[in-house]
């Protein structure tokens, strides 16, 4: 019997009727002869509600207690789903992350999985149970509950699938698959039947909210096929997998965008060894991730240094950088939070010239100014004004003829 791991997001288990619908979908897979492990997120907006509630108690809750609080959302949905299966006549057992054997580091609110010992899951499967696992959580070496951060249930599901040597990891959500662009912005966006790990990883890190990038990384490392499909309707989804056929035929596969962008510029920075470390080490120690970094050409040993962070990190980053800038002899720190980014992504771009030029020309023709540019082998990203992002997505989608599939 094959092991299938399924994951259902918060929108899929938002109320009692939807939980029963998920139970029916799980039972269908079980009835086909599969051993089923289902990972669930918290119901609807439960996590946001718990964060708001904690904020009414104290503006600075302790990270340990906060993680313990947030982990309860997934416990609620997993137990209710097991109850729904019981009511349908199926054997099912709900397990917390620690009961499922998931170990993490001690980075509360953004923990990483350090290992999985799935003996309890295997034991329950061998007894004929459908196993429901609370996503988003694990146990530290100090026996504390730690959460994996937003999107952590995706990561839980793929990690479990890899540890159980499942045939596939199925991610069910409120979208029908991976599209060439966000269909809410570009009505002519086309759903992809399949996409490679590298392309999906670039799309996830560039703003596409379909899957968390850590789950894609795990899928690639363990060569675990991932299906992304809707839990609401029975439509063919998108399979994320490896394979030589991916690289051969693809050019631009998708347009991704992200509105969560803020820019910091440190002006008149002395151009000498150690300056970059002096700026970025304090940010790293504060847990602030830096994305795009651009340093202007030096003139008279003076340069400007620009980098981007998420909007939520902007105030904290400015508080850290302002005294550092003064200490190293820079002139000032400037910031801009009204930015977004748009990216073209495709494995076929890496050995074919002309894609950057076409992207830049298209943005120019639509009067969209480019503030920063960053690239990888299969991605070109432009930082632009936030009010131009939607126009850029539509223009690039049309320019690269992605509506033709």
N, C-alpha and C positions, 0 to 999 in steps of 0.2 A: 504493500500500500504506500502510495506517495504521500509525503508530508507537504501540505500547502500552508503557508503563512499569509494571513490576510490582515490588513490594517484598515480601521475605520476612523475617520476624523471626527472632530467635534460636531460639525454640521450634520453628519450622518447619524448621530445618536443624540440629537438635540432634545427629543421628547420621547414619551412612552411609545407612541405609534412608530416612530422612526427606529427605536430600539427593536421593536418587534419585526420591522422590515429587515433590519440587519440580521436578526436571528434567522429569518427565513432564508436569506441569502447564504448564511453559513451552513444551514441544514442542507441546502441544495448541493453544496460542495461535498459535504459529509456523505450524502446519499449516493454520490458518484464513486464512493469507495476510498475517498481521501481521509487521511488523518489531518484534522484542521486545528491550527493554532491561530487565534484572532487577537490582535493587539488593538486596543481602543484608546482614544483620547477622551478628555473630559467633555461632558455634555455642553454643547452650544457655547455660550459665553461664560461658563463656570470659572475658568482661570482668570479672566478679566474681572469677574465679580469678586473673587477671592482677593485679588490684588487691591481692588478698590476698598474692600472691607478692611484689609490690613492697614491701608493708608488712613482710614478713619480712626484707627487705634493709635498709630504712631507713624510719623513721616519717615522713620529710619528703622524698619524692622530688622531683627537679626537674620542674617542669611540662612542659618541652620533652621530656625523656626519657620521662616518663609517657605523654604523648600518642603518641610514637613506639611505645612498647610496646603501648598499647591498640589502635593501628591495625592491629596484626598479626592480631587476631582476625578482622576482616572480610576480610583478605587470604587467610587460610586457607579460610574458607567460600566465597569467590568462586572460588578456583582449583579447589576440590573440586567445586563445582557445574559449572564448565566441563568438568572431566574426566568427570563423569557424563553430560553431554550428548554429549561426544565418544564415549563408550562406547555411546551409543544411536544413533550415526551422524549426529549433527548437528554443523555447524560452529559453534564458540563460541569466544569470547575473553574472558579475565578481565582487568579493568583496575582498578588502584588508583584512589582518588579523584583524585590529581594526574594520572594518565594519562588519566582521563576529562575533564580540563580544569576541575576544580572548584577555585576559589580562595577562600581564607578570610582573615579578619583574624587577628591574632596572639594572640587571647585563648585561650590553651591551656585545654583541657577544656570550654570553652563558646564556641568560635569560631562566628562567623556567616559564611555564604556571601556573598562580595562579588561573585562573578561566575562564569559557566560559559562556557567556550569548547568546544563539543561537536564540534569538527572530527574528532577521532580516533573518537568514537562513530559519527558519520555515515559516515566512511570505512569502518569495520568493517561497519556495517549494509548499505552499498552492495555490499560483497563477499559478502553473504549470511550473515554471522555473526550469531548470537545474542550479545548483549553482556552480560556479567555485571560489574557495578560494585560494588566494595567501598564500602558506605555509611559514614556517620559520620565522614568525613575529607575533608580538602582540603589545599591547599598555600598557605603564607603568602608574602608578598613576599620574605621571606628564605630561601625554599626549605626551610622546615621543615614537618613534618607537624603539623597541628592537628586535634583532634577537636571534634565539634559538641555534645558532651554527650549525656546519655541521651535516647533518642528521635531522635537525629540522623539515623538511616537513613530515617525517615519524611520528614524535611526534605530529605535528599538526593534521594529519589525524586520528590517533588513539584517540587523545583527543576529536576531533569533533565527531567521531563515538560513543564514550562513552556518551558525553553530549546529543547527538541526539537519543540515544538508538537505534542505527542502528543494522541491523541484522548481518552485517559483515563489516570489514575494509579490502579493497583490495589494496595491494601495488603492483603496476606495475612498473617494472624496466627493466634493460638490461640482467637480468639473469632469468632462467626458474623456479627457486625455491631455496630451501635450500639443499645443497649437503653434503655428508659425508665428503668431503674435497673440497678444491678449485680445480675445474676441470681443471684450467689452469696449475696446478702443478701435480695433480694426474688424468690422463686420465680415470682411472677406477672408479672415484668417482660416487656415485649413488645418484640420486635425491630422497629425502624423501617425501612421501605422506603427512606425518604430523609429528609434533614434539611438545613436551611440552614447556610451557613458561619457566620453569627453565632451560631446556637444551638450548633453543634458547638464553636466557639471558646470559648464560655462554659462548656460542659461540660468541655472539655479543661483549661481553667485552673482549674476548680472541683473537679478531682479525678478525673474520668473518665480512665482510663488507656488508652483505645482508640487514641488518636492524640496525638502531640505537638502542642502548640498552635502551634508555629512552622510546622509543615507545613500546618495549617489556614489560618493567616494567608497563606501563600504561595498556597494554592489559591484563596483569595478574591481576592487581588490580581490573579492571572492568570486568574481564572475557569476554573480547571482542575477538572473533575469528579473526585472521589476516591471510589473504591469500597473499602469495608472489608468483608472477607469472611474465611472460615476457609480455611486451607491444608490442614486435615485432612479436611474433608467438603465435598462439592459442594452447598452451600446458597446460596440467594440472599442477598446481603449488604445493606449499607446504602450508598446513594449520597449523598455530600455535594455539594451544588451550590447555586447561586443560583436565583432565580426568584420572580416576584411571587406565584405560587400558595402559596409557603411562608408568607408573612405573613398571607394572608387567612384561612387556616383554623386556624392554630395558636393554642393557648392555652399551657398548661403542656405541654411536650414531654418533659421528663425530670427526674429527680432525680439530682443528682451529690453525691458525698461525698468528703471528704479527711481522712485521719487524721494527715497530716503538718503539724500546726499547733502552734505555741507562742506564748505571749502574754507581752509585756513591758509593764509599767506603770511610768512614771516619775511619782512622786507629788509634789504641792506644787511644781509647776513655775511659775516666775515668768512671768506672761502679758505678754510684751513682744516687740516686733519682733526677729526673728533667732533666737529660741529654737528653733523647729522646724528651721531650717537647721542650727543647731549640733548637733542630735540626729541628723538624717538624713543629712547630708553625709558624716560619717565612716563610716556604714554603707554608703553607696553606694560610697565609695572602697575599701572592703574587699570589694566584690562581693556584699554581702548584700541580697537583695531583700526589700522590705517589702510586705505585702499590706494588710490592713485597718488603718486608722488612725482612732482616735476620740479627740477632745479634749472633755473635760467643759466645761460652762459655767463661765466664770471667776467667782470670788467673791473680792473684795478683791485682784484682780490675781494670784490663785493658781489653778492648774488642775491636773488630772491628765491625762496623755497616755498612751494605750494603743495598741499596734500589734502585729501578728503577723508572725512569720517562720517558716521551716521549722524542724523540730526539730533538724536537723543544724547549723543556724546559731545555735541559741540560746546556747550557751556562748560562742562567738566574739562574738556581738552583745552579750551581757552584759558581756564584758570591755571592749568598746569604749564602751558606754553608761555604765557605772558611773563612770569618771572624768569624763565629760562632765557627768553629772548633778551631781556634786560641784562642778564648775567653774561651772555656771550657777545654783547655789544651790537645786537641788531637794532634797527630803528623802531619798528612797531609790528604788531600782529593785527591783521585784518581778517574778517570772516564774512561769509555769505551763506545763508541757509536756504535761499530760494533757488535751488538747483536740482537737476535730475540728470539721469544718464540714459543713453540709448545705445544698444549694441547690436551689431550683426554677427552671427555665429554660424560656423560651418567648417567641417574638417577639410573640405575641398579648397578652402581659401589659401592654405599654407603654401601650396606650390604653384599657385596661379596668380599672376599680377593683375592689378586693375581694380580690385575690390575697394581698397581704401579711397582711391581717386573717385570711384563712382559714388561712394558714400558721401564724401566731402562735397562733391558737385551737387548731389541731390539736396543736401542740407543748405547749400548756398542758394540754389534755385528757389528754395522756400524761405529765404531770408532768416535762416536759423544760424546764429553765431556759435562757433565752437570755442569753448573756454579752455578745455583740457582734452588730451587724447591719450589713451592707453591701449595697449594691444597684447595679445598672446598669439600663439601660432594659429589659433582658429577663432579668434575674436578681435574685433575692433570696437572700442567704446569711446564715445564722445560725451563730455560733460557739457550740458547746455542749460539754459534758463528753464525753470520748472514749467512755465506756461507754454513752452514750445515742445514739450516732450511728446504729447499726443500727436501733434502735427508731424513730428519727426518719425514716429512709429508708422503712421499711415503712409507717409511719403516714401520711406525706405521699403516698406512692404510692397508697394506698387513698383518701385524702381527695380527691385530684384525679382519681380514677377512671382512672388510666393503664393499668390492667390491661385496659381495654376497647379499647385501641389507638387 
